Amino acid sequence: MMESNSLLRLRNVVKQFGSFTALHGVDLDIEEGEFFTIVGPSGSGKSTLIRLLVGMDEVTSGEIWLRDKRIDQTPANLRPTCMVFQSLALFPHMTVGQNIEFPLKLRKEAPGKRRARALELLDLLRLPRDYYDKRISQCSGGERQRVALARALAFDPEILFFDEPLSALDYRLRKTLEKELKDLHARTGKTFVYITHSLEEAMVMSDRIAIMNAGVFEQISVADEIYSAPVSRFVAEFMGEVNLFDVTADANGTLNGSGLTTGTDTPPSDLSAGETGLLMVRPEDVQFAREDGRHHYTIAGQVVAEYALGSRIQYEVETETGQTVSVEKLREHRLPDAEGQSVILGFSSDATHMIRGA
Ligand SMILES: Nc1ncnc2c1ncn2[C@@H]1O[C@H](COP(=O)(O)OP(=O)(O)OP(=O)(O)O)[C@@H](O)[C@H]1O
């Protein structure tokens, strides 16, 4: 009865806590073997969604399907899924081997077979085989993460869910484990559903990313598309530093608003007459213009701040309409004595993206 072949499907999933609606009718299709990441700010509903998917909580309405089985009413222990928790929940008094074998023991597999599988999983997670007899309390934070992953894989789940598994780790270890997770995904071919509030983490690892805001998905797409063609102000701003100009098209498709001047040879926008939108341009695509005429769009302002960002310099320019525009330059293209200078900023229409209807 379902129209798609995806592994996991959500249809109009609503979750309410009393009068508060945490999820407003979410639709989602996750394909077999995908690394799918849900990103969103704190409180946007990510953990609520995961809890519904693994069966730790019940939907208020809507449907969850795993292949051709509806599972939203299925108890957690009967769902063929698995979760890697934020806090690891390993058994600290047991050895690494005993932890990894735990799911196999539950399934009453023979000791020899369990050990063989645990050793295979140690190899897969690139942990030395002699860790089999090591106690969890003697393992480092990163090693514990790997043991937890090995244990999750021992369950042999249809889908692995990750709820911010790296958030408690320091920067370098996080970077290492991000790469390892991506690699592990490739080697196992499993479906990974990953939750994070770190966009950077999502971009490094995922096949597709869903951006969640206040209980709805604002955009679901591959990372490049979300970066270069966000569908809303929220997504654009979530993706990092951007400049957004409120504009309206006139009868010729020429954009007006926010103090922008449109050059005579500027290609017409694809907005129709009277339509409004947000014109997006990234700080690295904004130039300090010497002559207005050379750029498709120009805007006048004054440099109010300058920040050194390692190899790059960021300038904040306040425009005549009171908007702050960010400009980024490589250190060697630095603007001398920038602060306080009146400047004209320019950018090409090729470097812009239009968020329609905003
Ligand atoms: N049991 C509950 N009772 C009432 N409200 C809840 C409950 N669980 C979650 N909420 C509310 O639902 C909203 C979504 O919470 P959720 O934990 O899913 O957010 P999140 O995106 O995972 O946030 P974080 O990144 O901080 O973990 C929040 O406003 C939260 O206060």
The ligand as an SDF file (V2000), in Angstrom:
LIG
                    3D

 31 33  0  0  0  0  0  0  0  0999 V2000
    8.8580   14.3700   27.4870 N   0  0  0  0  0  0  0  0  0  0  0  0
    8.6800   15.6240   27.0890 C   0  0  0  0  0  0  0  0  0  0  0  0
    7.7160   16.3990   27.6130 N   0  0  0  0  0  0  0  0  0  0  0  0
    7.5280   17.6680   27.2030 C   0  0  0  0  0  0  0  0  0  0  0  0
    8.2400   18.2780   26.2510 N   0  0  0  0  0  0  0  0  0  0  0  0
    9.2320   17.5660   25.6690 C   0  0  0  0  0  0  0  0  0  0  0  0
    9.5110   16.2060   26.0520 C   0  0  0  0  0  0  0  0  0  0  0  0
   10.5280   15.7710   25.3070 N   0  0  0  0  0  0  0  0  0  0  0  0
   10.8890   16.8010   24.5040 C   0  0  0  0  0  0  0  0  0  0  0  0
   10.1090   17.8830   24.6980 N   0  0  0  0  0  0  0  0  0  0  0  0
   10.1770   19.1690   23.9950 C   0  0  0  0  0  0  0  0  0  0  0  0
   10.1620   18.9220   22.6040 O   0  0  0  0  0  0  0  0  0  0  0  0
   11.0500   19.8070   21.9070 C   0  0  0  0  0  0  0  0  0  0  0  0
   12.0290   18.9890   21.0900 C   0  0  0  0  0  0  0  0  0  0  0  0
   12.9370   18.3320   21.9870 O   0  0  0  0  0  0  0  0  0  0  0  0
   14.0860   17.3770   21.4520 P   0  0  0  0  0  0  0  0  0  0  0  0
   14.7620   16.7850   22.6470 O   0  0  0  0  0  0  0  0  0  0  0  0
   13.5360   16.4480   20.4570 O   0  0  0  0  0  0  0  0  0  0  0  0
   15.0390   18.4360   20.7660 O   0  0  0  0  0  0  0  0  0  0  0  0
   16.4860   18.1950   20.0890 P   0  0  0  0  0  0  0  0  0  0  0  0
   16.4140   18.7760   18.7340 O   0  0  0  0  0  0  0  0  0  0  0  0
   16.8710   16.7760   20.2160 O   0  0  0  0  0  0  0  0  0  0  0  0
   17.4000   19.0970   21.0260 O   0  0  0  0  0  0  0  0  0  0  0  0
   18.9050   18.8760   21.5510 P   0  0  0  0  0  0  0  0  0  0  0  0
   19.7940   19.1370   20.3650 O   0  0  0  0  0  0  0  0  0  0  0  0
   19.0280   19.9270   22.5960 O   0  0  0  0  0  0  0  0  0  0  0  0
   18.9980   17.4810   22.0660 O   0  0  0  0  0  0  0  0  0  0  0  0
   11.7060   20.6580   22.9910 C   0  0  0  0  0  0  0  0  0  0  0  0
   11.0440   21.9040   23.0190 O   0  0  0  0  0  0  0  0  0  0  0  0
   11.4860   19.8860   24.2560 C   0  0  0  0  0  0  0  0  0  0  0  0
   11.4050   20.7460   25.3680 O   0  0  0  0  0  0  0  0  0  0  0  0
  1  2  1  0
  2  3  1  0
  2  7  2  0
  3  4  2  0
  4  5  1  0
  5  6  2  0
  6  7  1  0
  6 10  1  0
  7  8  1  0
  8  9  2  0
  9 10  1  0
 10 11  1  0
 11 12  1  0
 11 30  1  0
 12 13  1  0
 13 14  1  0
 13 28  1  0
 14 15  1  0
 15 16  1  0
 16 17  2  0
 16 18  1  0
 16 19  1  0
 19 20  1  0
 20 21  2  0
 20 22  1  0
 20 23  1  0
 23 24  1  0
 24 25  2  0
 24 26  1  0
 24 27  1  0
 28 29  1  0
 28 30  1  0
 30 31  1  0
M  END
$$$$
